[in-house]
Amino acid sequence: MKLNLIRPLAFFDLETTGVNVGADRIVEIAILKAMPDGSELIKTLRIHPEMAIPLQSSLIHGIYDEHIADSPKFKEVAAEVAEFIGDADLAGYNSNRFDIPVLLEEFLRAGVDFDMTDRKFVDVQNIFHQMEQRTLRAAYKFYCDKDIINAHSAEADITATYHVLLAQLERYENSDFEDKQGNISQPVKNDIDALHAFTNMNKPVDFAGRMVFNEDGEEVFNFGKHKNKTVEHVFDNEPSYYAWMKQGDFPLYTKKKLEEIWIRWNKKKDQNRAAKVAAAPRSAEPARPVNTAPDAKPANTVPAASKPANPARPDQNPGQPRKSFQQQPPKKEKPAVDVTNDMLEQLKMKFGK
């Protein structure tokens, strides 16, 4: 069966140092690029993670520190990976929750702006879990009646994922699906838009699931004390929550999407403020007195010709200079009084001496 593609669909799988989206790093990436003409391109790269690979992770995927000692760092191949993917839509197994967020973290660390705008995301695991609820190994056995050789190697896993999707399209063609609201549809079809809608039912904003879209298309928090509240509502009532998340241990892509919402929210506030200022009535200037008679003069005015050049203070006679404070006569001092014995006795009684 051939995929019905308008543009390429890049299946990819990551082997990593662990499962922490924000902290763990890629040690291997494999990409199978399905082309609209039916051809396939494959690229596999081992990556030096710039950290030690924990033993428990190595036991799963079989990649140890010595295997990647001479491998390039992701920042050295980031542009190559981005170019290979190009404008392709993305697909994988559990890719929406893990592979896509991890890949975006690595691109951001490397300074590569990998544009996710208008891309479609097909998570094969979501089709499988919603229709059959099994693992990749079981899915491959169930749909393709085969066993995965070298399971947990990136190339073997992504090849199996690709063939599982092809088998799913054949198996569920014209099959009914009933969602939690009782709506019945036939969502599994050979159409990337339909598969994107069916495998992104949670509508994540940041892929790590910290923020999701609600039914009205608004971003809401999906964790913590503000779960199910819109992000803009939280900014309105607790703007410091933005700084807490920006400084916290959250994935870089989560912080990037949060910042985009923060910038949009601030622009909206500025526009609302400007609109209020424009709509507010201007304060009226104080009215000036209006002269109704032709000869009317303002009250309490004196003709200019009758005004004295240097009006005297009330305590001065016209034509005499003002008296300065230094010219005031000194106050007369009271004559000295002789101290008597009676006065001394009174002082002793007053001060207890």
C-alpha positions as CSV (number, residue, x, y, z in Angstrom):
1,M,0.0,0.0,0.0
2,K,1.3,3.5,-0.9
3,L,0.7,6.5,1.4
4,N,-1.4,9.2,-0.1
5,L,1.0,12.2,0.4
6,I,0.9,15.8,-0.7
7,R,4.3,16.4,0.8
8,P,6.9,14.1,2.4
9,L,6.2,12.4,5.8
10,A,9.3,12.0,7.9
11,F,9.1,9.0,10.3
12,F,11.7,9.4,13.0
13,D,12.8,7.7,16.2
14,L,15.2,8.7,18.9
15,E,17.4,6.8,21.3
16,T,18.3,8.9,24.3
17,T,20.1,9.1,27.6
18,G,16.8,8.9,29.5
19,V,13.1,10.0,29.4
20,N,13.3,13.5,30.8
21,V,12.3,15.7,27.9
22,G,14.0,18.9,29.2
23,A,17.3,17.3,30.4
24,D,18.1,14.1,28.5
25,R,19.9,14.1,25.2
26,I,19.8,12.2,21.9
27,V,22.4,9.4,21.3
28,E,20.9,8.2,18.0
29,I,18.4,9.5,15.5
30,A,16.9,7.6,12.5
31,I,14.7,9.2,9.9
32,L,12.7,7.5,7.2
33,K,11.4,10.0,4.8
34,A,8.4,8.8,2.8
35,M,8.1,10.7,-0.4
36,P,4.9,11.5,-2.4
37,D,6.2,9.4,-5.3
38,G,6.4,6.3,-3.1
39,S,10.2,6.4,-2.7
40,E,11.9,6.3,0.7
41,L,15.0,8.1,2.1
42,I,16.7,6.9,5.3
43,K,19.3,8.8,7.5
44,T,20.7,7.4,10.7
45,L,23.2,9.3,12.9
46,R,24.9,8.4,16.2
47,I,25.2,11.5,18.4
48,H,27.5,12.4,21.3
49,P,25.1,13.5,24.0
50,E,27.7,15.6,25.9
51,M,26.9,13.6,29.0
52,A,27.4,10.0,30.3
53,I,24.8,7.5,29.2
54,P,23.2,5.9,32.3
55,L,23.6,2.2,32.4
56,Q,19.8,1.6,32.6
57,S,19.4,3.4,29.3
58,S,22.3,1.6,27.6
59,L,20.7,-1.7,28.7
60,I,17.6,-0.8,26.7
61,H,19.0,0.5,23.5
62,G,22.4,-1.1,23.5
63,I,24.4,2.2,23.0
64,Y,27.2,2.7,25.5
65,D,29.6,5.7,26.0
66,E,32.4,4.0,24.0
67,H,30.0,3.7,21.0
68,I,29.5,7.4,20.7
69,A,32.9,8.6,21.9
70,D,33.9,9.8,18.4
71,S,30.4,10.8,17.2
72,P,29.5,14.4,16.4
73,K,27.5,16.5,18.9
74,F,24.0,17.4,17.9
75,K,24.8,21.1,17.4
76,E,27.3,19.9,14.8
77,V,24.7,18.0,12.8
78,A,21.6,20.0,13.6
79,A,21.5,21.9,10.3
80,E,22.0,18.6,8.4
81,V,19.1,17.0,10.2
82,A,16.8,20.0,9.7
83,E,17.7,20.1,6.0
84,F,17.0,16.4,5.6
85,I,13.6,16.7,7.2
86,G,12.9,19.9,5.2
87,D,9.2,20.8,5.1
88,A,8.0,17.2,5.7
89,D,5.3,16.4,8.1
90,L,6.4,14.3,11.1
91,A,5.4,10.8,12.2
92,G,6.6,8.4,14.9
93,Y,5.7,6.0,17.7
94,N,4.8,8.0,20.8
95,S,6.4,10.9,19.0
96,N,4.0,13.6,20.1
97,R,4.8,13.1,23.8
98,F,8.5,12.2,23.6
99,D,10.4,12.3,20.2
100,I,9.1,15.6,18.9
101,P,9.7,17.5,22.3
102,V,13.2,16.0,22.7
103,L,14.1,16.9,19.1
104,L,12.8,20.5,19.5
105,E,14.9,20.8,22.7
106,E,18.0,19.8,20.8
107,F,17.3,22.2,17.9
108,L,16.9,25.1,20.4
109,R,20.1,24.2,22.2
110,A,21.9,24.2,18.9
111,G,20.4,27.6,17.9
112,V,18.4,26.1,14.9
113,D,14.9,27.5,14.5
114,F,13.1,24.4,13.3
115,D,9.8,25.8,12.2
116,M,6.8,23.7,13.3
117,T,4.2,26.0,11.8
118,D,1.7,24.2,9.6
119,R,3.3,20.8,10.0
120,K,1.2,17.7,10.6
121,F,2.0,15.2,13.3
122,V,1.0,11.5,13.0
123,D,1.6,9.5,16.2
124,V,1.2,5.8,15.2
125,Q,1.0,4.8,18.9
126,N,-2.1,6.9,19.3
127,I,-3.8,5.0,16.5
128,F,-2.7,1.7,18.0
129,H,-3.6,2.5,21.6
130,Q,-7.0,3.8,20.7
131,M,-7.8,1.0,18.4
132,E,-5.9,-2.0,20.0
133,Q,-4.0,-0.8,23.0
134,R,-0.6,-2.6,22.7
135,T,3.2,-2.0,22.5
136,L,5.2,-1.5,19.3
137,R,6.5,-5.1,19.4
138,A,2.9,-6.4,19.8
139,A,1.7,-3.9,17.2
140,Y,4.2,-5.2,14.7
141,K,3.3,-8.8,15.4
142,F,-0.4,-8.0,15.4
143,Y,-0.6,-5.9,12.2
144,C,2.3,-7.4,10.2
145,D,2.6,-10.8,11.8
146,K,6.4,-10.3,12.2
147,D,8.9,-10.0,15.0
148,I,11.1,-6.9,15.2
149,I,14.8,-7.9,14.6
150,N,17.2,-5.8,16.8
151,A,14.3,-4.2,18.7
152,H,15.3,-0.9,20.4
153,S,17.7,0.1,17.6
154,A,16.4,3.3,16.1
155,E,16.4,2.1,12.5
156,A,14.7,-1.2,13.3
157,D,12.0,0.5,15.4
158,I,11.3,3.2,12.9
159,T,11.0,0.8,10.0
160,A,8.6,-1.3,12.1
161,T,6.6,1.8,12.8
162,Y,6.4,2.7,9.2
163,H,5.1,-0.7,8.2
164,V,2.6,-0.8,11.2
165,L,1.0,2.4,9.9
166,L,0.6,0.9,6.4
167,A,-1.0,-2.1,7.9
168,Q,-3.3,0.0,10.1
169,L,-4.5,1.9,7.1
170,E,-5.5,-1.3,5.4
171,R,-7.0,-2.9,8.6
172,Y,-9.1,0.1,9.7
173,E,-10.2,1.3,6.3
174,N,-14.0,2.1,6.7
175,S,-13.9,1.0,10.4
176,D,-16.1,2.9,12.8
177,F,-14.6,4.5,16.0
178,E,-16.7,5.8,18.9
179,D,-15.1,8.5,21.0
180,K,-15.8,9.3,24.7
181,Q,-18.7,11.5,23.8
182,G,-20.4,8.8,21.8
183,N,-19.6,10.3,18.4
184,I,-19.0,7.7,15.7
185,S,-16.6,8.3,12.8
186,Q,-14.1,6.6,10.5
187,P,-10.9,8.4,11.4
188,V,-8.2,6.0,10.2
189,K,-7.9,6.8,6.5
190,N,-5.1,7.3,4.0
191,D,-5.1,11.1,4.6
192,I,-2.4,12.9,6.6
193,D,-4.8,15.6,7.8
194,A,-7.3,13.0,9.1
195,L,-4.5,11.1,10.8
196,H,-3.1,14.3,12.3
197,A,-6.5,15.1,13.8
198,F,-7.0,11.6,15.1
199,T,-3.6,11.2,16.7
200,N,-3.5,14.7,18.3
201,M,-6.8,14.5,20.3
202,N,-5.2,16.2,23.3
203,K,-4.2,19.2,21.1
204,P,-0.9,20.0,22.8
205,V,0.5,23.5,22.6
206,D,4.1,22.6,23.6
207,F,4.2,18.8,22.9
208,A,5.4,18.2,26.5
209,G,1.8,18.5,27.5
210,R,2.2,21.4,30.0
211,M,-0.2,23.4,27.9
212,V,-3.1,22.2,25.6
213,F,-5.8,23.8,23.6
214,N,-9.3,23.7,25.0
215,E,-12.5,23.3,22.9
216,D,-12.5,27.0,22.1
217,G,-8.9,26.9,20.8
218,E,-7.5,28.7,23.8
219,E,-4.3,27.7,25.5
220,V,-4.8,26.3,29.0
221,F,-2.4,24.9,31.6
222,N,-2.5,21.1,31.9
223,F,-0.7,20.8,35.3
224,G,-0.5,22.3,38.7
225,K,-2.7,24.7,40.6
226,H,-3.8,26.4,37.4
227,K,-4.8,23.3,35.5
228,N,-7.6,23.8,33.0
229,K,-7.3,27.6,33.4
230,T,-6.5,29.6,30.3
231,V,-2.9,30.9,30.2
232,E,-4.1,34.5,29.6
233,H,-6.5,34.3,32.6
234,V,-3.6,33.3,34.8
235,F,-1.5,36.1,33.4
236,D,-4.3,38.5,34.2
237,N,-4.5,37.4,37.8
238,E,-1.0,36.1,38.6
239,P,1.5,37.5,36.1
240,S,4.4,36.3,38.2
241,Y,3.5,32.8,37.2
242,Y,5.2,33.5,33.8
243,A,8.5,34.4,35.5
244,W,8.2,31.3,37.7
245,M,7.8,29.0,34.7
246,K,10.6,30.8,32.7
247,Q,13.0,30.3,35.6
248,G,11.8,26.7,36.3
249,D,12.8,23.3,35.1
250,F,10.6,23.2,32.1
251,P,11.5,22.2,28.5
252,L,12.8,25.0,26.3
253,Y,10.0,24.6,23.8
254,T,7.5,24.9,26.6
255,K,9.1,28.2,27.6
256,K,9.2,29.3,23.9
257,K,5.5,28.8,23.5
258,L,4.8,30.4,26.9
259,E,6.8,33.5,25.8
260,E,4.8,33.7,22.5
261,I,1.6,33.8,24.6
262,W,3.1,36.4,27.0
263,I,4.1,38.7,24.1
264,R,0.6,38.4,22.5
265,W,-1.1,39.0,25.9
266,N,1.0,42.2,26.5
267,K,0.2,43.5,23.0
268,K,-3.5,42.9,23.7
269,K,-3.1,44.9,27.0
270,D,-1.4,47.8,25.2
271,Q,-4.1,47.9,22.6
272,N,-6.9,47.9,25.2
273,R,-5.1,50.6,27.1
274,A,-4.7,52.7,24.0
275,A,-8.3,52.2,23.0
276,K,-9.5,53.4,26.5
277,V,-7.3,56.5,26.3
278,A,-8.7,57.3,22.8
279,A,-12.3,56.8,24.0
280,A,-11.9,58.9,27.1
281,P,-13.4,62.5,26.8
282,R,-10.9,65.3,26.9
283,S,-11.0,67.5,30.0
284,A,-12.6,70.9,29.3
285,E,-10.5,74.1,29.6
286,P,-11.8,76.7,32.1
287,A,-14.1,79.2,30.6
288,R,-12.8,82.7,30.2
289,P,-15.0,85.7,31.3
290,V,-17.0,87.1,28.4
291,N,-17.4,90.9,28.1
292,T,-21.0,91.7,27.2
293,A,-20.6,95.5,27.1
294,P,-18.3,97.2,24.6
295,D,-16.6,99.2,27.4
296,A,-16.6,96.5,30.0
297,K,-13.4,96.0,31.9
298,P,-12.4,93.0,34.1
299,A,-13.3,93.5,37.7
300,N,-10.7,94.8,40.2
301,T,-8.5,96.3,37.4
302,V,-6.9,99.7,37.4
303,P,-6.2,101.7,34.3
304,A,-2.5,101.4,33.4
305,A,-2.0,105.2,33.5
306,S,-3.3,105.4,37.1
307,K,-1.1,102.6,38.4
308,P,1.8,103.9,40.6
309,A,5.2,102.8,39.2
310,N,6.3,101.5,42.6
311,P,3.3,101.0,44.9
312,A,4.1,101.6,48.5
313,R,3.3,99.2,51.3
314,P,0.5,100.3,53.7
315,D,3.1,101.3,56.4
316,Q,5.0,103.6,54.0
317,N,4.4,107.0,52.6
318,P,4.6,107.4,48.9
319,G,8.0,108.5,47.6
320,Q,9.9,107.3,50.7
321,P,12.2,104.2,50.4
322,R,11.3,101.0,52.1
323,K,12.8,100.4,55.5
324,S,15.0,97.3,55.6
325,F,15.0,95.0,58.6
326,Q,18.6,96.2,59.4
327,Q,17.3,99.8,59.6
328,Q,14.7,98.9,62.4
329,P,15.6,100.5,65.7
330,P,17.0,98.0,68.3
331,K,14.7,96.9,71.0
332,K,15.2,98.6,74.4
333,E,16.8,96.2,76.9
334,K,15.2,95.8,80.3
335,P,17.4,97.2,83.2
336,A,19.3,94.6,85.1
337,V,17.8,93.5,88.4
338,D,19.9,92.7,91.4
339,V,19.6,89.1,92.7
340,T,18.3,89.0,96.2
341,N,18.5,86.3,98.9
342,D,14.7,85.7,98.6
343,M,15.2,85.0,94.9
344,L,17.9,82.5,95.6
345,E,15.8,80.7,98.3
346,Q,12.9,80.4,95.8
347,L,15.2,78.8,93.2
348,K,16.5,76.3,95.8
349,M,12.9,75.3,96.6
350,K,12.0,74.9,92.9
351,F,15.0,72.7,91.9
352,G,15.4,70.9,95.2
353,K,18.9,72.4,95.9
